[in-house]
Amino acid sequence: MDYYFKATAATTPQSVVTSPLSAPTDKYYVPSPTPSSRVHGRFRERPRLVGLFPEDTATTGRWERTVPQATAAQPGSDHTVNGAVCWVTDGRAGQQVSDYDVDDGQTTLTSPLLNMQGKLSPRVSFWLWYSNNVGITNPGTNIFVVDILQR
């Protein structure tokens, strides 16, 4: 499977950023896995993720596993057909869309170690809803980082 990322700013003038920078000419590649090479980690059904760390400095918007309240910045359930519970950065709606977003620091969500030993082309996938352009307080200035660490 070939893919690339493209992000368009919600501001005027709209700026566009791609990754890789030369996309769509150059793309990332991930071979399609076969059923025998999959390492499953269905984290929605089994709460195996961890979302509370002493290093986290956010005053609001820390990770929690809950049913989110719908706002202009977040849906009111997870992405699955009959699902509702998911990991969110504070699922409360509040009076304003920015009342319970991540403020004044970081919040971390981690999975258990996944054993990829012997896997030819391991792949990690997840569903993500990320809003950064709604609200009255500094829209478009938040950073969302996904790290995949190899041990």
C-alpha positions, 0 to 999 in steps of 0.5 A: 500500500502506498500512502502520504499525508497532506494537511491543509491549514484552515486559515487564509491563505491556506497553506498545504504541507505533505509528508514526505515533502515530495508527495504525491511524487514520492510516497510511503510504502507498507506491504499488505499483511497476511493474516498469519503475520498480524499482531492484534491489539484491540485496545477499545474492548480491553483497556490495555492502554495507559493514560496517566503519567507523572511526567504529564503536565497538562492542566486539562485534557488528560487521556481517559477511557470514556464515552465522549460528549459530542462538541464541534471539535469531537464526535460523541462516540468511537468509530465502530458501528456499536461502539461508544467508549474510546480513549479521549483527552477529556471527553467532557463538552463544557460550556465552550469547545475549548473548556476541556481540551489539552492545556498547559502541557502534555498528556501521554497515552501508551500501549503495552510493548508489542512483540514484532520479532520475526515480522517482515514489515510490521504495521501499527494502525489506529483510528484518530480524531484530531481537531485543531481548528475549532475554539476561540483560544489559539485555534490551529496552534496545538501539536499532536505527536505520535511516537513509535519507539523501538526497543 
